[in-house]
Amino acid sequence: MQLLNQLIQSREQSQKWLAVLVDPDKMKTPELLKQFIGSCEYAKVDLILVGGSLLLNDSLYECISVIKSTTHIPVVIFPGSPLQISDKADAILFLSLISGRNPELLIGNHVTVAPYLKKTGIEILPTGYILVDCGNATTVSYISNTQPIPYHKPEIAAVTALAGEMLGLKLIYVDGGSGAQKPVSQKCLELIKQQTSVPLITGGGIRSLDDAQKAWNAGADVVVVGTAFENDPQLILSFRNRTTVSA
């Protein structure tokens, strides 16, 4: 079954997913990466995202190869630029930054990479990407040259997500950005959940199982954790006993 269909099915059954974001620059050696992926398996991680807003080393392909040789957990590229493409992955989030007004990130870069992506044969996941201001300036905001949606304006995020679904996007990803001071608000996730019918992903500022559980309970179908696990790789072990089905 394709990954998108799995996500839709899980959403319909109120089953919640945990995704881990791996930044290739932060995994210093293949051995450390393999150890971390082993912890992901122990914690029953559902999805591994690979990518970053700014990669200093050309290690995306190697990073994905190591992960694929270590686990059967699906690997999805979370691209920070058109250069972040690999046929080793299972799928790619084909991100359209619908919260911004930068035409290159709405459609421009997509036109450039579409022929190359088609040749890879990996699953394409059309995703509306919404950046929310969660307390500090993030790399993605700087690199994308866009203004995030104000934290206390969740209704803007909700109608933006609705417009994205009406445009035919199959997933909505609402993000506070790497290193966000706090997660996207529960109110924001609740409003987006009410307005849309596609799987909802959220990340940024998730520092504990409690943070993740609140996001799931508010309506997120997939919670993404990155920086917290980079800072404390053992933290992922506490996610093993999470509640995976909402009430």
Protein Blocks (a to p, Z undefined) as FASTA:
>chain_A
ZZklmmmmmmmnopacddddddfklmmbfklmmmmmmmmmmnopabdceddfbdfbdckl
mmmmmmmmmpccdcddddfbfklgcfkbmbdcddddfkbccfklmmmmmmmmmmmmmmno
pacdddddddddehiacfklmmnopacddfklmklmmmmmmmmmmnopabdcddebehia
bdcdfklmmmmmmmpccdcddeehiabfklmmmmmmnopabdcdfklmmmmmmlmmmmmm
pcfbdZZ
